[in-house]
């Protein structure tokens, strides 16, 4: 048995008074305590307390251990990389068809999750505890992507749910808004040591979310990581790939978490095995709507959703011109002469 | 000339023939009329020889080359003292049941083809030398090698002429010429067969269809795809996928094999369970008979007119999915392995492209559990189940060691194969691996079905472990493992391949029986240390089709004929005792045709010979293959 409830604030006036928390937990198999209804003043301090209270009220059988290291991994649900993209020219900026198309986790985000889990595993070997939290912003189906991350080995998930028609492929949600939301998550989570992101998503190809987030958090950052090592003092040494070679950067431990974006050669993501897939169903995922999250953080919803850059046109690349097959060297020379390319 | 009645011991008709066409009738009459006589005198032999020469020349008249020298003649040695000279002499000339009646191509044939074909510099590959006077040239034999040899490196032909016609008309003129001149011809597609059916036995002409590769039309309503027989299967897949259709045939060699060859061998493949055999999915065909006639079965004869296949022609294609008008002759050509005629165009019905595709790789530790998985798959996955493939532990070991791109990747991580082999439950040699694939039209529906299926299996401990694909890349990696079974084992040593149909419950029993018997036999024969033959089994579980591949000794590549016979006898005994089929999908070619007389009844076989005679009375199509004495 389980139950859940989801409460939205009715209007602006009741925002700061007697407003129930707008989190709810969605659980799949096990009976666990569900929603939390809190009456709290949503001042800056109380926001923190309500968030944390919600986590501590998860009521897991074993108490929350003192987490030694926390890694946050934002992941994105995109059109599967092997699918042929279809563009409807009549729909303008919304031309790319998303309906009934196979979607899966962004390949670079998979690499980020894999790296986070590897860091966690090496920490566990050293008898330290680590927690990997996967966070995603998108419609309801994003939950499946988060489950994949949990099946790979993440511990917990956070799903900022948007309405179904909000597009994540640069048309509606853009890196600025996403980075602001993620900054909010980092601050709420407290004690995040590392934020691992994919270097870019394969639909918008911006590559901006990581650097923007680092800017907002005033964090040290390293992009295009090909190797990540955690030092004993909590710093991260990153080898990054550039056009001219490999650069090694040390991100010192400080108040803000290190922000690292992952490149292709960092690792090969593991396959979720059956036992892990079963376990993942029981791992907790917090779901909060985009509107609520924005209000919590004091962000203007328009600021988050309205794109800073406007998509003017979307079209398919022109088809490649067919080549001509020739059967012998003589024919080739003949054709080249015809086209005036050889004497 | 009708040689149908020309039989070895039929003196009356043979004399009739010679009377009609012999120049030296008078002299010959004298000899023939006394049908059986002892030879006393060498001069009589010489006379008869001369007469026979003349008859041959006149009846096979169009040879422009000088009469071949005596030792090339298909005549048997005429011996002094033999009771019946003329019988020996005549038997060799045209024996319908002997391959020896056909002749190899000569330089004059090449000249003829040069004059008749539209692009001779492309269409003719030969190493026959012109005489120095005519100022010609000869191509190197190197290019011919890839046509003469199959990819398993077992079958080697010695053809000296490869023809690559550019359209159906050229195929027709080539075949009619060969028929008139009694030249054997071997049609060849992608040359990826596993029974040597596409490589010549001796020096027949190889007819390669690779230049017939136009794709004509895919009807968006009926899904019927019309294309030439030389189209590579992968290209057809891509073409159909772009238009939201799926080709109902998928096999490991799809990057090289051609649809004409697939049809001529009735290829099975991964989707056999879901879509059925080519007998069901091929709706139309254009064939060229050995006498040069072009027949159209449910395919528009004018489709050639749209030469530029890139144009989107809106013409009705003339290929319907249902057509019950008369004997459906195309079914004879499906699986005939090029012995009845040449397939030049194909119309195949394609289902819609499924949007959602999922695959899972499951690990079981016993065959009973595998059967339970299959049962659960059919029940839980139902209509979206598209393939169940089985691989055993030995196979996966070889794929790990010899497979390309399926093992560790460059940055030290391990691909899927590595993860399978390092999983906690790995290590037991009785483990069996299943690749289960679903395809459907609704993502959520398929995902929830797959979820329910896997949960049921895991909670009942039917599977030890498993992997579920999360995106397309992982689906392709799982299939890559399955598709590299064949090449990996071929790289591990000399492999003896078998493709058999057995009752599904006894699938692994066959493998165990073969393994035990073979081990016992090998060890009883040699005094060396214990020999452990490696018996690999993989295959299409739901079809009951097992590919049994035996590597007697890892690392050695020499083929041992006696060992081959021994292994064959063991495997076929195991299969036939369970009333299975010795060739489930690979066909007969030249490797299994001799068994046909043991597994078919006399009357069935007789009917097959009669069919062959109807289409190809002179026996020029793919001689030595398919039927035992052709």
Interface residues (C-beta under 8 A of the other chain):
Chain A: X80 X81 X82 X83 X84 X100 X101 X102 X104 X105 X107 X110 X144 X148 X151 X265 X266 X267 X268 X270 X271 X272 X273 X274 X275 X277 X278 X322 X327 X328 X330 X331
Chain B: X119 X121 X122 X123 X211 X241 X242 X310 X355 X356 X357 X362 X409 X410 X411 X413 X414 X415 X416 X419 X423 X442 X443 X447 X454 X455 X458 X463 X465 X466 X467 X468 X469 X470 X471 X472 X473 X474 X476
